[in-house]
Amino acid sequence: MSPVRLSDEIIFPPPGAADENGLLALGGDLRPARILAAYRSGIFPWFSPGDPILWWFLDPRMVLFLNDFRISSRLVRDIRKKQFTVTFDQAFARVMASCAQVRMEIGEGTWIGNEMYKAYCRLHDLGYAHSVECWQGETLAGGLYGIALGRIFFGESMFTRVRNSSKVALVALVDRLKLADYQLIDCQMTTGHLASFGAREISGTEFLDQLNSFIQTTVPDGKWCDDIF
């Protein structure tokens, strides 16, 4: 089945219409209202710079239920050394740019082109997109960013410049989300790295059930700037 071409109206086809690779639709735009409507339905944009906007719904879906989160004893020891300071929403644009830059430096492509960068920075300004920064002195050593809706955090990307920095950022994120009664992190893609923290695959149907249960409002959290770990 060919992906549906979107119109100016913010309507997506049902997630079950995605093809075997998860591709659901193409076109449209990256207005905040459209992106938020997509995430609310378990759909996300992912495309290479210069290509049409592509919209995806993956089945199965990799998620991390916060109560399943686990870290190694070695990482616990490294965290206790307090090599890093972790902040929230202090350098969103830098974190997003670094996620793209690090991937390019190691020869991988990136979906974080200019359109995506501007769109998610706009969502950050609106209080929906958040970053976690891991600092070593004045150096941005690692971090991650994503979208918060209801009691679900949709992880987008992370980067590491100093060993364990993105892992420390993830631990701080989970701690903060638990304090705010979040339930899970959407990891989108299945990776062994995320599985090592307790993430697992669930069916697309179960994922949609989680969205319906834990997104009762799309009012933004606002900035998390006051949080320091």
C-alpha positions in Angstrom: 0.0 0.0 0.0 1.4 3.4 -0.9 1.6 6.0 1.8 -1.1 8.6 2.0 -0.2 12.1 0.9 -1.3 14.6 3.5 -3.2 17.8 2.7 -3.2 21.1 4.6 -5.8 19.8 6.9 -4.4 18.1 10.0 -5.7 14.6 9.5 -3.6 11.4 9.6 -4.7 8.0 8.3 -5.2 5.4 11.0 -1.9 4.0 12.3 -2.9 0.5 11.2 -2.6 1.7 7.6 1.2 1.9 7.8 3.2 -0.4 5.5 5.4 -3.3 6.8 8.2 -0.9 7.4 6.0 1.5 9.4 5.7 4.2 6.7 2.2 5.8 7.0 2.1 9.1 5.1 4.1 11.7 3.4 3.9 15.5 2.9 2.1 18.0 5.0 4.2 20.3 7.1 5.9 20.6 10.5 3.5 23.0 12.2 3.4 22.5 16.0 -0.3 21.5 15.8 0.4 18.8 13.2 3.4 17.3 15.0 1.5 17.2 18.3 -1.5 15.6 16.6 0.9 13.0 15.2 2.5 12.1 18.5 -0.9 11.9 20.1 -1.6 9.1 17.7 1.8 7.4 18.0 3.0 8.8 14.7 6.3 10.7 14.2 8.2 12.5 11.4 11.5 11.0 10.2 13.1 11.9 6.9 16.4 12.9 5.4 17.1 16.6 4.6 15.9 17.4 1.1 13.4 14.6 1.0 9.6 14.9 1.5 8.3 14.8 5.0 7.7 11.1 6.0 5.4 10.1 8.8 5.8 6.7 10.6 4.0 4.4 13.0 6.2 1.4 14.1 4.7 -1.9 15.1 6.1 -3.4 17.3 7.2 -0.3 19.3 10.1 0.0 21.7 9.1 1.6 25.0 10.6 2.0 28.4 8.2 1.7 31.3 9.7 3.8 34.0 9.2 1.1 36.6 11.3 -1.3 34.5 14.2 1.1 34.2 17.5 -0.4 35.3 21.2 0.6 35.2 24.4 -1.4 35.7 26.3 -1.3 39.0 29.2 0.2 37.1 27.1 3.1 35.9 25.9 3.6 39.5 29.5 3.9 40.6 30.3 6.3 37.8 27.4 8.5 38.8 28.5 8.6 42.4 31.8 10.1 41.2 29.9 13.2 40.2 31.9 13.9 37.1 28.9 15.7 35.5 26.2 18.2 36.3 22.9 17.6 34.6 20.4 20.4 33.7 17.1 20.6 31.9 16.1 23.0 29.1 19.2 25.1 29.5 20.6 24.4 26.0 17.9 22.8 23.9 19.1 24.1 20.5 22.7 23.0 21.3 21.6 19.6 22.3 19.6 19.1 19.1 22.4 20.4 16.9 24.9 18.2 18.7 22.8 15.1 18.1 23.0 15.8 14.4 26.7 16.8 14.4 27.9 13.7 16.3 26.1 11.4 13.9 27.7 13.1 11.0 31.1 13.0 12.6 31.0 9.2 12.8 29.8 8.9 9.2 26.1 8.3 9.9 23.3 10.2 8.2 20.9 12.4 10.2 17.2 13.3 10.0 17.8 16.4 12.0 17.9 18.9 9.1 17.0 22.5 9.1 13.2 21.9 8.9 13.3 19.5 11.9 15.6 21.8 13.8 13.3 24.8 13.5 10.2 22.8 14.2 11.4 21.2 17.4 13.0 24.4 18.6 9.5 26.0 18.1 8.0 23.2 20.2 10.6 23.9 22.9 9.6 27.5 22.9 6.0 26.4 23.4 6.9 24.2 26.3 6.5 20.8 24.6 10.0 19.8 23.7 12.6 19.4 26.4 16.3 18.7 26.6 18.6 17.1 29.2 22.1 18.5 29.2 25.1 16.7 30.8 28.0 19.1 31.5 31.6 18.5 32.4 32.6 21.9 33.7 31.6 24.3 30.9 31.6 21.6 28.2 28.4 20.1 26.9 29.5 16.5 27.2 26.2 14.8 26.2 22.5 15.0 26.3 19.1 14.1 24.8 15.8 15.7 23.8 12.2 14.7 23.2 8.5 15.7 23.4 6.4 15.5 26.6 2.7 14.9 26.2 0.5 13.9 29.1 2.4 11.4 31.2 4.5 10.1 28.3 7.9 11.3 27.1 8.7 10.7 23.4 12.5 10.3 23.1 14.0 11.7 19.9 17.7 11.5 20.0 20.8 11.6 22.3 24.5 12.2 21.9 27.7 11.5 23.7 31.0 13.3 23.6 32.3 12.1 27.0 31.9 8.5 28.0 28.7 7.8 29.9 27.4 11.4 29.6 24.2 10.5 27.7 23.6 7.6 30.1 23.8 10.0 33.0 21.4 12.3 31.2 19.0 9.4 30.7 19.1 8.5 34.4 18.4 12.1 35.4 15.5 12.2 32.9 13.9 9.0 34.4 14.3 10.4 37.9 12.6 13.6 36.9 9.8 11.9 35.0 9.1 9.6 37.9 8.7 12.6 40.2 6.2 14.1 37.8 4.2 10.8 37.6 5.2 10.0 34.0 4.6 6.4 33.0 6.9 5.6 30.0 9.4 6.8 27.4 8.6 6.1 23.8 11.9 4.9 22.3 10.6 4.4 18.8 13.3 2.2 17.3 14.4 -1.1 18.8 18.0 -1.2 19.9 20.1 -3.4 22.2 21.4 -0.2 23.9 17.9 0.7 25.1 17.0 -2.8 25.9 20.0 -2.8 28.4 18.1 -0.2 30.4 14.9 -2.2 30.5 13.1 -1.0 27.3 11.1 -3.7 25.5 8.9 -4.1 22.5 5.1 -3.9 22.7 2.5 -4.2 19.9 1.2 -1.2 18.1 -2.2 -1.8 19.6 -0.8 -1.9 23.1 1.1 1.3 22.4 -2.0 3.1 21.3 -3.7 1.9 24.5 -0.9 3.4 26.5 -1.4 6.7 24.7 -5.1 6.7 25.3 -4.5 6.0 29.0 -1.7 8.5 29.7 -2.4 11.4 27.4 -5.4 13.0 28.9 -4.3 16.6 28.1 -2.0 18.2 25.6 -1.4 21.3 27.8 2.4 21.8 27.7 4.6 21.3 30.8 6.4 24.6 30.2 10.2 24.9 30.6 12.0 22.6 33.0 14.8 25.1 33.6 14.6 25.1 37.4 15.6 21.4 37.6 19.2 20.6 38.3 20.5 17.1 39.1 
